[in-house]
Amino acid sequence: MTAKNPLVQATPYEVEQAVKKLGSDLRTARLRRNLTVDAIAAKIGTGRRAVADAEKGKVTTQIAVYAGLLWALGLVDRLGEVADPTLDQEGQRLALTRDRVHARRPKGLDNDF
């Protein structure tokens, strides 16, 4: 029996909404390019159901399908923008704080008693 993924069982609301928006945006991009579900599925080497599930924003759809759709639509460069460390202001703030804490630690062992 396979274990259930807690993220799928109780997906955080923000994650669910973001994936649904991504799916909707992918569908819009496909339609603007006059591509059928079958045509884009063939291009990325998957079935029409996987494409349909991605466009519905199902969280159980593999990320490879989403990445493949972005590639097929000429939007794959946007995938890298999602995790761009220069846009992660909270992460930069935390790293700066951590660097300041580490800077206060003495380097090496001290023999002063």
N, CA, C and O atoms as a GROMACS GRO file, in nm:
protein
  452
    1MET      N    1   0.084  -0.118   0.000
    1MET     CA    2   0.000   0.000   0.000
    1MET      C    3   0.089   0.124   0.000
    1MET      O    4   0.180   0.135   0.081
    2THR      N    5   0.062   0.216  -0.090
    2THR     CA    6   0.143   0.337  -0.098
    2THR      C    7   0.098   0.439   0.005
    2THR      O    8  -0.021   0.453   0.035
    3ALA      N    9   0.196   0.510   0.058
    3ALA     CA   10   0.166   0.613   0.158
    3ALA      C   11   0.106   0.735   0.089
    3ALA      O   12   0.145   0.771  -0.022
    4LYS      N   13   0.012   0.798   0.156
    4LYS     CA   14  -0.051   0.918   0.104
    4LYS      C   15   0.037   1.038   0.133
    4LYS      O   16   0.093   1.050   0.242
    5ASN      N   17   0.048   1.125   0.036
    5ASN     CA   18   0.127   1.247   0.053
    5ASN      C   19   0.042   1.349   0.128
    5ASN      O   20  -0.065   1.386   0.080
    6PRO      N   21   0.088   1.395   0.244
    6PRO     CA   22   0.008   1.492   0.321
    6PRO      C   23  -0.016   1.623   0.245
    6PRO      O   24  -0.117   1.689   0.266
    7LEU      N   25   0.078   1.659   0.157
    7LEU     CA   26   0.060   1.783   0.081
    7LEU      C   27  -0.060   1.771  -0.013
    7LEU      O   28  -0.130   1.869  -0.038
    8VAL      N   29  -0.082   1.651  -0.066
    8VAL     CA   30  -0.195   1.629  -0.156
    8VAL      C   31  -0.325   1.618  -0.076
    8VAL      O   32  -0.429   1.666  -0.120
    9GLN      N   33  -0.318   1.555   0.041
    9GLN     CA   34  -0.438   1.538   0.122
    9GLN      C   35  -0.488   1.671   0.178
    9GLN      O   36  -0.608   1.693   0.186
   10ALA      N   37  -0.397   1.758   0.216
   10ALA     CA   38  -0.434   1.888   0.274
   10ALA      C   39  -0.345   1.996   0.214
   10ALA      O   40  -0.258   2.050   0.282
   11THR      N   41  -0.368   2.025   0.087
   11THR     CA   42  -0.286   2.124   0.018
   11THR      C   43  -0.311   2.262   0.078
   11THR      O   44  -0.426   2.303   0.093
   12PRO      N   45  -0.204   2.335   0.112
   12PRO     CA   46  -0.224   2.471   0.161
   12PRO      C   47  -0.300   2.554   0.057
   12PRO      O   48  -0.278   2.541  -0.064
   13TYR      N   49  -0.388   2.638   0.105
   13TYR     CA   50  -0.474   2.717   0.017
   13TYR      C   51  -0.394   2.796  -0.085
   13TYR      O   52  -0.428   2.800  -0.203
   14GLU      N   53  -0.286   2.860  -0.040
   14GLU     CA   54  -0.204   2.942  -0.130
   14GLU      C   55  -0.143   2.859  -0.241
   14GLU      O   56  -0.136   2.903  -0.356
   15VAL      N   57  -0.099   2.737  -0.207
   15VAL     CA   58  -0.041   2.647  -0.308
   15VAL      C   59  -0.148   2.606  -0.408
   15VAL      O   60  -0.124   2.609  -0.529
   16GLU      N   61  -0.263   2.568  -0.359
   16GLU     CA   62  -0.373   2.526  -0.446
   16GLU      C   63  -0.412   2.637  -0.544
   16GLU      O   64  -0.432   2.612  -0.662
   17GLN      N   65  -0.422   2.758  -0.493
   17GLN     CA   66  -0.461   2.871  -0.578
   17GLN      C   67  -0.353   2.903  -0.681
   17GLN      O   68  -0.384   2.934  -0.796
   18ALA      N   69  -0.227   2.895  -0.641
   18ALA     CA   70  -0.116   2.923  -0.733
   18ALA      C   71  -0.112   2.820  -0.846
   18ALA      O   72  -0.090   2.856  -0.961
   19VAL      N   73  -0.133   2.693  -0.813
   19VAL     CA   74  -0.130   2.588  -0.915
   19VAL      C   75  -0.251   2.602  -1.008
   19VAL      O   76  -0.239   2.582  -1.128
   20LYS      N   77  -0.365   2.637  -0.953
   20LYS     CA   78  -0.483   2.660  -1.038
   20LYS      C   79  -0.462   2.777  -1.133
   20LYS      O   80  -0.501   2.771  -1.249
   21LYS      N   81  -0.399   2.884  -1.084
   21LYS     CA   82  -0.371   2.998  -1.171
   21LYS      C   83  -0.271   2.960  -1.280
   21LYS      O   84  -0.287   2.999  -1.395
   22LEU      N   85  -0.168   2.885  -1.242
   22LEU     CA   86  -0.071   2.839  -1.341
   22LEU      C   87  -0.140   2.756  -1.448
   22LEU      O   88  -0.116   2.777  -1.567
   23GLY      N   89  -0.226   2.665  -1.408
   23GLY     CA   90  -0.298   2.583  -1.505
   23GLY      C   91  -0.385   2.666  -1.597
   23GLY      O   92  -0.389   2.643  -1.718
   24SER      N   93  -0.455   2.762  -1.540
   24SER     CA   94  -0.540   2.850  -1.619
   24SER      C   95  -0.457   2.932  -1.718
   24SER      O   96  -0.496   2.949  -1.833
   25ASP      N   97  -0.343   2.982  -1.671
   25ASP     CA   98  -0.255   3.060  -1.758
   25ASP      C   99  -0.198   2.975  -1.871
   25ASP      O  100  -0.185   3.021  -1.984
   26LEU      N  101  -0.165   2.849  -1.841
   26LEU     CA  102  -0.116   2.759  -1.945
   26LEU      C  103  -0.223   2.732  -2.050
   26LEU      O  104  -0.195   2.727  -2.169
   27ARG      N  105  -0.345   2.714  -2.004
   27ARG     CA  106  -0.455   2.690  -2.098
   27ARG      C  107  -0.475   2.812  -2.188
   27ARG      O  108  -0.491   2.798  -2.310
   28THR      N  109  -0.474   2.930  -2.129
   28THR     CA  110  -0.489   3.053  -2.207
   28THR      C  111  -0.378   3.065  -2.310
   28THR      O  112  -0.403   3.099  -2.426
   29ALA      N  113  -0.254   3.037  -2.268
   29ALA     CA  114  -0.140   3.045  -2.361
   29ALA      C  115  -0.155   2.944  -2.474
   29ALA      O  116  -0.125   2.975  -2.590
   30ARG      N  117  -0.201   2.824  -2.442
   30ARG     CA  118  -0.221   2.722  -2.546
   30ARG      C  119  -0.328   2.765  -2.645
   30ARG      O  120  -0.310   2.751  -2.766
   31LEU      N  121  -0.437   2.816  -2.596
   31LEU     CA  122  -0.546   2.859  -2.683
   31LEU      C  123  -0.505   2.977  -2.771
   31LEU      O  124  -0.544   2.984  -2.887
   32ARG      N  125  -0.427   3.069  -2.716
   32ARG     CA  126  -0.380   3.183  -2.794
   32ARG      C  127  -0.291   3.139  -2.910
   32ARG      O  128  -0.282   3.207  -3.012
   33ARG      N  129  -0.226   3.024  -2.894
   33ARG     CA  130  -0.139   2.972  -2.998
   33ARG      C  131  -0.212   2.874  -3.092
   33ARG      O  132  -0.151   2.813  -3.179
   34ASN      N  133  -0.343   2.861  -3.071
   34ASN     CA  134  -0.427   2.771  -3.150
   34ASN      C  135  -0.376   2.628  -3.150
   34ASN      O  136  -0.376   2.560  -3.253
   35LEU      N  137  -0.332   2.581  -3.033
   35LEU     CA  138  -0.285   2.444  -3.018
   35LEU      C  139  -0.394   2.361  -2.950
   35LEU      O  140  -0.459   2.408  -2.857
   36THR      N  141  -0.411   2.240  -2.996
   36THR     CA  142  -0.506   2.150  -2.931
   36THR      C  143  -0.436   2.080  -2.815
   36THR      O  144  -0.313   2.079  -2.806
   37VAL      N  145  -0.515   2.022  -2.727
   37VAL     CA  146  -0.460   1.945  -2.616
   37VAL      C  147  -0.379   1.828  -2.672
   37VAL      O  148  -0.270   1.799  -2.623
   38ASP      N  149  -0.433   1.761  -2.774
   38ASP     CA  150  -0.362   1.648  -2.833
   38ASP      C  151  -0.228   1.690  -2.893
   38ASP      O  152  -0.129   1.618  -2.879
   39ALA      N  153  -0.225   1.804  -2.959
   39ALA     CA  154  -0.102   1.850  -3.024
   39ALA      C  155   0.006   1.884  -2.920
   39ALA      O  156   0.122   1.847  -2.938
   40ILE      N  157  -0.031   1.951  -2.816
   40ILE     CA  158   0.070   1.989  -2.716
   40ILE      C  159   0.111   1.868  -2.633
   40ILE      O  160   0.226   1.858  -2.590
   41ALA      N  161   0.018   1.775  -2.611
   41ALA     CA  162   0.053   1.652  -2.540
   41ALA      C  163   0.155   1.571  -2.620
   41ALA      O  164   0.250   1.517  -2.563
   42ALA      N  165   0.135   1.564  -2.750
   42ALA     CA  166   0.229   1.492  -2.836
   42ALA      C  167   0.365   1.560  -2.835
   42ALA      O  168   0.469   1.494  -2.837
   43LYS      N  169   0.365   1.692  -2.834
   43LYS     CA  170   0.491   1.767  -2.837
   43LYS      C  171   0.575   1.742  -2.712
   43LYS      O  172   0.697   1.733  -2.721
   44ILE      N  173   0.511   1.730  -2.597
   44ILE     CA  174   0.587   1.709  -2.474
   44ILE      C  175   0.595   1.561  -2.436
   44ILE      O  176   0.658   1.525  -2.336
   45GLY      N  177   0.532   1.475  -2.514
   45GLY     CA  178   0.543   1.331  -2.491
   45GLY      C  179   0.463   1.278  -2.376
   45GLY      O  180   0.509   1.191  -2.302
   46THR      N  181   0.344   1.330  -2.360
   46THR     CA  182   0.256   1.283  -2.253
   46THR      C  183   0.116   1.264  -2.310
   46THR      O  184   0.093   1.287  -2.429
   47GLY      N  185   0.023   1.223  -2.228
   47GLY     CA  186  -0.114   1.203  -2.272
   47GLY      C  187  -0.198   1.327  -2.256
   47GLY      O  188  -0.161   1.421  -2.185
   48ARG      N  189  -0.312   1.325  -2.323
   48ARG     CA  190  -0.402   1.440  -2.315
   48ARG      C  191  -0.456   1.460  -2.173
   48ARG      O  192  -0.483   1.573  -2.133
   49ARG      N  193  -0.472   1.353  -2.098
   49ARG     CA  194  -0.524   1.365  -1.961
   49ARG      C  195  -0.427   1.443  -1.873
   49ARG      O  196  -0.469   1.525  -1.791
   50ALA      N  197  -0.296   1.418  -1.889
   50ALA     CA  198  -0.197   1.491  -1.809
   50ALA      C  199  -0.204   1.641  -1.839
   50ALA      O  200  -0.194   1.724  -1.748
   51VAL      N  201  -0.220   1.675  -1.967
   51VAL     CA  202  -0.231   1.817  -2.005
   51VAL      C  203  -0.359   1.876  -1.948
   51VAL      O  204  -0.358   1.986  -1.893
   52ALA      N  205  -0.468   1.803  -1.961
   52ALA     CA  206  -0.596   1.852  -1.908
   52ALA      C  207  -0.589   1.871  -1.757
   52ALA      O  208  -0.640   1.970  -1.704
   53ASP      N  209  -0.525   1.776  -1.686
   53ASP     CA  210  -0.511   1.788  -1.541
   53ASP      C  211  -0.426   1.910  -1.504
   53ASP      O  212  -0.457   1.981  -1.408
   54ALA      N  213  -0.319   1.933  -1.579
   54ALA     CA  214  -0.233   2.049  -1.553
   54ALA      C  215  -0.312   2.178  -1.575
   54ALA      O  216  -0.302   2.271  -1.496
   55GLU      N  217  -0.389   2.182  -1.681
   55GLU     CA  218  -0.466   2.303  -1.709
   55GLU      C  219  -0.577   2.327  -1.607
   55GLU      O  220  -0.624   2.440  -1.591
   56LYS      N  221  -0.619   2.221  -1.539
   56LYS     CA  222  -0.717   2.235  -1.431
   56LYS      C  223  -0.649   2.276  -1.301
   56LYS      O  224  -0.715   2.316  -1.204
   57GLY      N  225  -0.516   2.266  -1.299
   57GLY     CA  226  -0.441   2.303  -1.180
   57GLY      C  227  -0.442   2.197  -1.073
   57GLY      O  228  -0.442   2.229  -0.954
   58LYS      N  229  -0.442   2.072  -1.113
   58LYS     CA  230  -0.439   1.963  -1.015
   58LYS      C  231  -0.300   1.954  -0.953
   58LYS      O  232  -0.199   1.950  -1.024
   59VAL      N  233  -0.296   1.950  -0.820
   59VAL     CA  234  -0.167   1.945  -0.751
   59VAL      C  235  -0.099   1.810  -0.765
   59VAL      O  236   0.020   1.798  -0.736
   60THR      N  237  -0.170   1.708  -0.807
   60THR     CA  238  -0.111   1.576  -0.822
   60THR      C  239  -0.041   1.559  -0.957
   60THR      O  240   0.025   1.458  -0.980
   61THR      N  241  -0.055   1.655  -1.046
   61THR     CA  242   0.011   1.648  -1.176
   61THR      C  243   0.160   1.671  -1.157
   61THR      O  244   0.201   1.761  -1.082
   62GLN      N  245   0.242   1.590  -1.224
   62GLN     CA  246   0.387   1.600  -1.210
   62GLN      C  247   0.437   1.735  -1.257
   62GLN      O  248   0.386   1.792  -1.353
   63ILE      N  249   0.539   1.784  -1.189
   63ILE     CA  250   0.596   1.912  -1.227
   63ILE      C  251   0.657   1.905  -1.366
   63ILE      O  252   0.666   2.007  -1.435
   64ALA      N  253   0.698   1.787  -1.409
   64ALA     CA  254   0.755   1.771  -1.544
   64ALA      C  255   0.651   1.806  -1.650
   64ALA      O  256   0.687   1.857  -1.757
   65VAL      N  257   0.525   1.781  -1.623
   65VAL     CA  258   0.420   1.816  -1.719
   65VAL      C  259   0.407   1.968  -1.726
   65VAL      O  260   0.398   2.024  -1.835
   66TYR      N  261   0.407   2.034  -1.611
   66TYR     CA  262   0.400   2.180  -1.610
   66TYR      C  263   0.522   2.240  -1.681
   66TYR      O  264   0.508   2.332  -1.761
   67ALA      N  265   0.641   2.188  -1.651
   67ALA     CA  266   0.763   2.238  -1.714
   67ALA      C  267   0.760   2.211  -1.865
   67ALA      O  268   0.801   2.296  -1.944
   68GLY      N  269   0.712   2.094  -1.905
   68GLY     CA  270   0.701   2.062  -2.047
   68GLY      C  271   0.605   2.155  -2.119
   68GLY      O  272   0.632   2.197  -2.231
   69LEU      N  273   0.495   2.187  -2.055
   69LEU     CA  274   0.399   2.279  -2.115
   69LEU      C  275   0.460   2.419  -2.130
   69LEU      O  276   0.443   2.484  -2.233
   70LEU      N  277   0.529   2.463  -2.027
   70LEU     CA  278   0.595   2.593  -2.037
   70LEU      C  279   0.696   2.594  -2.152
   70LEU      O  280   0.705   2.692  -2.227
   71TRP      N  281   0.770   2.485  -2.167
   71TRP     CA  282   0.867   2.474  -2.276
   71TRP      C  283   0.796   2.476  -2.412
   71TRP      O  284   0.836   2.550  -2.502
   72ALA      N  285   0.692   2.396  -2.425
   72ALA     CA  286   0.620   2.386  -2.553
   72ALA      C  287   0.556   2.518  -2.593
   72ALA      O  288   0.536   2.545  -2.711
   73LEU      N  289   0.524   2.599  -2.495
   73LEU     CA  290   0.460   2.728  -2.522
   73LEU      C  291   0.562   2.842  -2.531
   73LEU      O  292   0.525   2.958  -2.548
   74GLY      N  293   0.690   2.808  -2.519
   74GLY     CA  294   0.794   2.910  -2.527
   74GLY      C  295   0.805   2.996  -2.402
   74GLY      O  296   0.851   3.109  -2.408
   75LEU      N  297   0.763   2.941  -2.290
   75LEU     CA  298   0.762   3.017  -2.165
   75LEU      C  299   0.850   2.955  -2.057
   75LEU      O  300   0.840   2.992  -1.940
   76VAL      N  301   0.936   2.860  -2.095
   76VAL     CA  302   1.014   2.787  -1.996
   76VAL      C  303   1.108   2.877  -1.916
   76VAL      O  304   1.144   2.844  -1.803
   77ASP      N  305   1.148   2.989  -1.972
   77ASP     CA  306   1.235   3.081  -1.898
   77ASP      C  307   1.166   3.135  -1.774
   77ASP      O  308   1.234   3.176  -1.679
   78ARG      N  309   1.036   3.135  -1.772
   78ARG     CA  310   0.961   3.183  -1.655
   78ARG      C  311   0.974   3.087  -1.537
   78ARG      O  312   0.958   3.127  -1.422
   79LEU      N  313   1.002   2.961  -1.566
   79LEU     CA  314   1.016   2.862  -1.460
   79LEU      C  315   1.134   2.898  -1.370
   79LEU      O  316   1.125   2.884  -1.248
   80GLY      N  317   1.243   2.944  -1.428
   80GLY     CA  318   1.359   2.985  -1.349
   80GLY      C  319   1.336   3.111  -1.268
   80GLY      O  320   1.399   3.131  -1.165
   81GLU      N  321   1.245   3.196  -1.314
   81GLU     CA  322   1.216   3.320  -1.243
   81GLU      C  323   1.148   3.294  -1.110
   81GLU      O  324   1.159   3.374  -1.018
   82VAL      N  325   1.078   3.182  -1.100
   82VAL     CA  326   1.004   3.151  -0.979
   82VAL      C  327   1.098   3.140  -0.859
   82VAL      O  328   1.067   3.188  -0.751
   83ALA      N  329   1.212   3.077  -0.879
   83ALA     CA  330   1.306   3.055  -0.768
   83ALA      C  331   1.428   3.147  -0.778
   83ALA      O  332   1.532   3.116  -0.720
   84ASP      N  333   1.416   3.257  -0.847
   84ASP     CA  334   1.528   3.349  -0.863
   84ASP      C  335   1.568   3.404  -0.727
   84ASP      O  336   1.490   3.474  -0.662
   85PRO      N  337   1.691   3.372  -0.682
   85PRO     CA  338   1.731   3.417  -0.549
   85PRO      C  339   1.739   3.568  -0.534
   85PRO      O  340   1.733   3.620  -0.422
   86THR      N  341   1.753   3.639  -0.643
   86THR     CA  342   1.760   3.785  -0.632
   86THR      C  343   1.623   3.845  -0.604
   86THR      O  344   1.613   3.960  -0.561
   87LEU      N  345   1.517   3.769  -0.628
   87LEU     CA  346   1.382   3.817  -0.601
   87LEU      C  347   1.331   3.774  -0.464
   87LEU      O  348   1.223   3.814  -0.422
   88ASP      N  349   1.409   3.691  -0.395
   88ASP     CA  350   1.369   3.638  -0.265
   88ASP      C  351   1.414   3.732  -0.154
   88ASP      O  352   1.518   3.710  -0.092
   89GLN      N  353   1.337   3.836  -0.130
   89GLN     CA  354   1.374   3.937  -0.032
   89GLN      C  355   1.378   3.880   0.110
   89GLN      O  356   1.466   3.915   0.188
   90GLU      N  357   1.283   3.794   0.144
   90GLU     CA  358   1.280   3.735   0.277
   90GLU      C  359   1.403   3.647   0.298
   90GLU      O  360   1.466   3.652   0.404
   91GLY      N  361   1.438   3.568   0.198
   91GLY     CA  362   1.557   3.484   0.208
   91GLY      C  363   1.684   3.565   0.220
   91GLY      O  364   1.775   3.529   0.295
   92GLN      N  365   1.691   3.676   0.146
   92GLN     CA  366   1.809   3.763   0.155
   92GLN      C  367   1.821   3.823   0.295
   92GLN      O  368   1.930   3.833   0.350
   93ARG      N  369   1.708   3.863   0.351
   93ARG     CA  370   1.709   3.921   0.486
   93ARG      C  371   1.756   3.817   0.588
   93ARG      O  372   1.837   3.848   0.675
   94LEU      N  373   1.706   3.694   0.576
   94LEU     CA  374   1.746   3.588   0.669
   94LEU      C  375   1.893   3.554   0.655
   94LEU      O  376   1.962   3.532   0.755
   95ALA      N  377   1.943   3.548   0.531
   95ALA     CA  378   2.084   3.519   0.508
   95ALA      C  379   2.173   3.628   0.566
   95ALA      O  380   2.278   3.599   0.624
   96LEU      N  381   2.131   3.752   0.551
   96LEU     CA  382   2.208   3.863   0.605
   96LEU      C  383   2.214   3.855   0.758
   96LEU      O  384   2.320   3.878   0.817
   97THR      N  385   2.103   3.824   0.820
   97THR     CA  386   2.097   3.809   0.965
   97THR      C  387   2.187   3.694   1.009
   97THR      O  388   2.260   3.707   1.107
   98ARG      N  389   2.183   3.581   0.938
   98ARG     CA  390   2.264   3.465   0.971
   98ARG      C  391   2.412   3.498   0.956
   98ARG      O  392   2.494   3.458   1.039
   99ASP      N  393   2.448   3.571   0.850
   99ASP     CA  394   2.587   3.609   0.828
   99ASP      C  395   2.637   3.698   0.941
   99ASP      O  396   2.753   3.687   0.982
  100ARG      N  397   2.553   3.784   0.991
  100ARG     CA  398   2.593   3.872   1.101
  100ARG      C  399   2.618   3.792   1.228
  100ARG      O  400   2.711   3.822   1.303
  101VAL      N  401   2.535   3.691   1.254
  101VAL     CA  402   2.550   3.608   1.372
  101VAL      C  403   2.680   3.528   1.362
  101VAL      O  404   2.755   3.519   1.459
  102HIS      N  405   2.707   3.470   1.245
  102HIS     CA  406   2.828   3.391   1.227
  102HIS      C  407   2.953   3.478   1.234
  102HIS      O  408   3.059   3.429   1.275
  103ALA      N  409   2.945   3.602   1.198
  103ALA     CA  410   3.060   3.691   1.199
  103ALA      C  411   3.106   3.719   1.342
  103ALA      O  412   3.223   3.752   1.363
  104ARG      N  413   3.018   3.706   1.439
  104ARG     CA  414   3.053   3.734   1.578
  104ARG      C  415   3.125   3.617   1.644
  104ARG      O  416   3.191   3.636   1.747
  105ARG      N  417   3.114   3.498   1.588
  105ARG     CA  418   3.180   3.382   1.647
  105ARG      C  419   3.331   3.392   1.629
  105ARG      O  420   3.378   3.433   1.523
  106PRO      N  421   3.406   3.354   1.731
  106PRO     CA  422   3.552   3.356   1.717
  106PRO      C  423   3.597   3.246   1.619
  106PRO      O  424   3.537   3.138   1.613
  107LYS      N  425   3.700   3.276   1.545
  107LYS     CA  426   3.755   3.180   1.450
  107LYS      C  427   3.853   3.088   1.524
  107LYS      O  428   3.944   3.136   1.591
  108GLY      N  429   3.835   2.959   1.510
  108GLY     CA  430   3.929   2.864   1.571
  108GLY      C  431   3.917   2.858   1.723
  108GLY      O  432   3.828   2.919   1.782
  109LEU      N  433   4.008   2.784   1.784
  109LEU     CA  434   4.008   2.769   1.929
  109LEU      C  435   4.092   2.880   1.992
  109LEU      O  436   4.191   2.924   1.935
  110ASP      N  437   4.052   2.922   2.108
  110ASP     CA  438   4.123   3.026   2.180
  110ASP      C  439   4.181   2.965   2.307
  110ASP      O  440   4.108   2.900   2.382
  111ASN      N  441   4.309   2.984   2.332
  111ASN     CA  442   4.374   2.928   2.451
  111ASN      C  443   4.375   3.024   2.568
  111ASN      O  444   4.439   2.995   2.669
  112ASP      N  445   4.308   3.135   2.559
  112ASP     CA  446   4.302   3.228   2.672
  112ASP      C  447   4.212   3.171   2.779
  112ASP      O  448   4.099   3.130   2.752
  113PHE      N  449   4.265   3.168   2.904
  113PHE     CA  450   4.186   3.119   3.016
  113PHE      C  451   4.160   3.228   3.114
  113PHE      O  452   4.094   3.206   3.216
   0.00000   0.00000   0.00000
